[in-house]
Amino acid sequence: MAAVVGGGLTALTEEPGANEAVVRVDQAGYVAGAPKHAMVMGSGDALPDAGFAVLDSQDRPVLTGRVGPRTGSWNQDFPSVHTVDLSALTAPGTYRLTLTGTATATSPRFRVAPARELMASLVEQNVRFFQAQRDGAEVVADVLRRKPSHLNDRQATVYATPRFSADGGSLEDRRLTPVGGPVDVSGGWFDAGDFLKFTHTASYSVIQLFLAQREMPAASGLSAEAEHGVRWLDRMWDGESGTLYAQVGLGVGNDGIGNDHDLWRLPEADDTLQTAPGDKNHVIKHRPVFRVNEPGAPISPNLAGRVAAAFALAAQAESDPTSARRWLDKATAVYAWADTAPAGPLVTAYPAAFYSEDSWQDDLELGAAELARAARTLGDARAAEWQRQAGTWASAYLASDTKDSFAVGDVSALAHAELLDSPGRGGRLADALKADLRRQLADATDRARQDPFGAGAVYTDFDAVPRTFGLVTTAMLHARLTGEHQYDAFAARQRAWALGANPWGSSFVIGVGEVYPHCPEHPVANLAGSPDGTGDILRGAVVNGPNGAYMFKEDGFMPGMRPCQADPGRPWSDFDGHGARYIDRVGAWQTVEPTIDFTATALLAFALSGSGAGEQ
C-alpha cells in the first residue's frame, strides 16, 4: 500500500509494486458517450502482446481486447508506453482495467457516467477549495475547521511600492514607507499555500467562477463563492481616488522585514502575534497594502481589464437591476482608468516574479466584451460602443507578439469567446478570433503528438496542470463557437491526463480518485487537515503537478511543518522522465502547492465539459 509518512498515517492508494507494467486511467471517470483512453507503460517485451479486461464492480469482465499501439518511451524503467481504447465502454458504472497475458497490472477504479453527473461533482469539489481559502470574518467553519483570520486587514496601511532584486528573491528596501490608509481590504481568498491576496489572481478566478456559474447555475456554493471574491475586489478599488490596490501582504522580505513565507502557521495565528512597530514580524500581523497606481493615475491595463470584467460579470449575474447597475458603474470606472499605452512593465504582483505577464490587450478585450454584455442586459445604450472597443482590442492582441494560450497571464481564449458570443459578431474579425483559438489548440496538439501520453502542456514548465485545463477550456469554447469538433478527443485526453492518465498515475486534484496529492504545500491542510483521507482534506484543490527536475535544488521543508510524504507504493522517482519530476511531500512547493488560479481554470473546464459546450 502507499504510505503517507507523518504522524503514523497511512493512505490507501493503488500499488504498482514490482509489476511489469502500470495502468493509468482518468480517475475522475469517463464521459459515457465520449472517446476514452487509458495508458499503460512497462518493458518493451511485456506489452506488445498483452491483452486487457475491464471489470465491473463485481469483478466481472464487460470488455476485453488487445493493448493498443506503442506511443513512445517514457524512461529507463518504462521504455514502452501504449494506449488502451475504452471507447466501447458506455454503460454507466464503476470499473477497473486489468492487463492480461504477457503483462500484469490493475488500474485504480474509475467511473463511466453522463458528463453533467461527472463534472458537477468536480465543480463542487473545486468550490470547496475556494471555501477553504477564504480570509477575514466570513470563513466556512466546517471546511478544515477554519476560523476568522487577518481581521486587522479591516484597517490596513497602504505603503509605497517596495523595491525588489531583479530575480524577485529579496526585498531591497530597509523599511516600508506608509503613504495612506487605513483601508478595509479584509476578506477574499488566500492566493495559494500562503496567506497573500492578489488582485491579479483573484480577478482571474472571479471571472472564471462567474462564467462557470453561467454554465452550471445549480452547482452548490458556486454563486456564493463568486460573490465572495468579487466583494473583495470591490474593497481593492477606491473609486473616489481612482486607486486600485494590487495586493495584501508581503511575500519577500529581508533580515529586517518579515514576510508571509517566514512562518508556517494557521492563518488565525497572525492576529495574535506579539509584535510592535519596527519588529520584523509586525508586517505579518499588520499586513501592508500596495497600490497598482498612484491615486488618479492610469492603471496597468491588464488589471484594469480583468477587474472591469469581474465587475461586469457581477452585474450580469445580479438579479436586482439597481445592484446590477452599481456593478456596471464600477466596471465602467475601472475600465476608464486603463493605461492604454503602457510604457513599462505590467503590474501583477510585488515582486513581479511571482506572476509574470506580457499581454494586456486581451484583458481589455475581455473587459470591454463583458461591459457590452452587461450593458445589453440592462438596456444601456453604451453596449454597442463597448463591443466596438472589444473588437479593437481583439485586433490589437492578434497583431501583438505576446500571444500565448489560456493561463493566468493570458485570457485571450475567454475574451475571444465572449466577443464571438455577442449579437452580430461575424465577418473578418470573427474568422480571425476563431483562427486564434485554433492556433492555441494546434500548438498543443502538435506537442501532444510527440508525447507518449499525449500531453499538450510542457511537463517541465511551472504550470503544466493548469495549462492542461486551459486547453480543455479552449477546446470546449472552440467547439461551441465554431461547431467544429476536431479537438473533442484531444480535450478528453487532456482532462484524463490531469486526472490520472499521466506517467505518475496521480490525479492532480486533491480528493479525486484513489491516487491524489495527500501532502500539499498548504499550512491549513498540513496543520488542520487529515492526510490519510479519513478526515477533512483540502478537497478540490488543483496542484501544479510535474515540474522541471532542475527546480528541485532546495528542500522547502520549514520549521513548524508537520512531516508528510506520500508515495504510490514505490518511489515517485521511478516514474520521472523527460526532464520532469513529481513529488507528493509537504515542502515540495514545486509540485504540490495549490493556487486559486490553478483551481479556477480547472473549475471552468469542468463546468464547460459538463454543460455540453463541446457536444456534437
C-alpha positions, 0 to 999 in steps of 0.5 A: 500500500502507499504510505503517507509518512507523518504522524503514523498515517497511512493512505490507501492508494493503488500499488504498482509494486514490482509489476511489469507494467502500470495502468493509468486511467482518468480517475475522475471517470469517463464521459459515457458517450465520449472517446476514452483512453487509458495508458499503460507503460512497462518493458518493451517485451511485456506489452506488445502482446498483452491483452486487457479486461475491464471489470465491473464492480463485481469483478466481472469482465464487460470488455476485453481486447488487445493493448493498443499501439506503442506511443513512445518511451517514457524512461529507463524503467518504462521504455514502452508506453501504449494506449488502451481504447475504452471507447466501447465502454458506455454503460454507466458504472464503476470499473477497473482495467486489468492487463492480461497475458504477457503483462500484469497490472490493475488500474485504480477504479474509475467511473463511466457516467453522463458528463453533467453527473461527472463534472458537477461533482468536480465543480463542487469539489473545486468550490470547496477549495475556494471555501477553504481559502477564504480570509477575514470574518466570513470563513466556512467553519466546517471546511478544515475547521477554519476560523476568522483570520487577518481581521486587522486587514479591516484597517490596513496601511497602504505603503509605497511600492517596495523595491525588489532584486531583479530575480524577485528573491529579496526585498531591497528596501530597509523599511516600508514607507506608509503613504495612506490608509487605513483601508478595509481590504479584509476578506477574499481568498488566500492566493495559494499555500500562503496567506497573500491576496492578489488582485491579479489572481483573484480577478482571474478566478472571479471571472472564471467562477462567474462564467462557470456559474453561467454554465452550471447555475445549480452547482452548490456554493458556486454563486456564493463563492463568486460573490465572495471574491468579487466583494473583495475586489470591490474593497481593492478599488477606491473609486473616489481616488481612482486607486486600485490596490494590487495586493495584501501582504508581503511575500519577500522580505529581508533580515529586517522585514518579515514576510508571509513565507517566514512562518508556517502557521494557521492563518488565525495565528497572525492576529495574535502575534506579539509584535510592535512597530519596527519588529520584523514580524509586525508586517505579518500581523499588520499586513501592508497594502500596495497600490497598482497606481498612484491615486488618479493615475492610469492603471496597468491595463491588464488589471484594469481589464480583468477587474472591469470584467469581474465587475461586469460579470457581477452585474450580469449575474445580479438579479436586482437591476439597481445592484446590477447597475452599481456593478456596471458603474464600477466596471465602467470606472475601472475600465476608464482608468486603463493605461492604454499605452503602457510604457513599462512593465505590467503590474501583477504582483510585488515582486513581479516574479511571482506572476509574470505577464506580457499581454494586456490587450486581451484583458481589455478585450475581455473587459470591454466584451463583458461591459457590452454584455452587461450593458445589453442586459440592462438596456444601456445604450453604451453596449454597442460602443463597448463591443466596438472597443472589444473588437479593437482590442481583439485586433490589437492582441492578434497583431501583438507578439505576446500571444500565448494560450489560456493561463493566468497571464493570458485570457485571450481564449475567454475574451475571444469567446465572449466577443464571438458570443455577442449579437452580430459578431461575424465577418473578418474579425470573427474568422480571425478570433476563431483562427486564434483559438485554433492556433492555441489548440494546434500548438498543443496538439502538435506537442501532444503528438510527440508525447507518449501520453499525449500531453499538450502542456510542457511537463517541465514548465511551472504550470503544466496542470493548469495549462492542461485545463486551459486547453480543455477550456479552449477546446470546449469554447472552440467547439461551441463557437465554431461547431467544429469538433476536431479537438473533442478527443484531444480535450478528453485526453487532456482532462484524463491526463490531469486526472490520472492518465499521466506517467505518475498515475496521480490525479492532480486534484486533491480528493479525486480518485484513489491516487491524489496529492495527500501532502500539499504545500498548504499550512491549513491542510498540513496543520488542520487537515487529515492526510490519510483521507479519513478526515477533512482534506483540502478537497478540490484543490488543483496542484501544479503537478510535474515540474522541471527536475532542475527546480528541485535544488532546495528542500522547502521543508520549514520549521513548524511543518508537520512531516508528510510524504506520500508515495504510490507504493514505490518511489515517485522517482521511478516514474520521472522522465523527460526532464520532469519530476513529481513529488507528493511531500509537504515542502515540495512547493514545486509540485504540490502547492495549490493556487486559486488560479490553478483551481479556477481554470480547472473549475471552468473546464469542468463546468464547460465539459459538463454543460455540453459546450463541446457536444456534437 
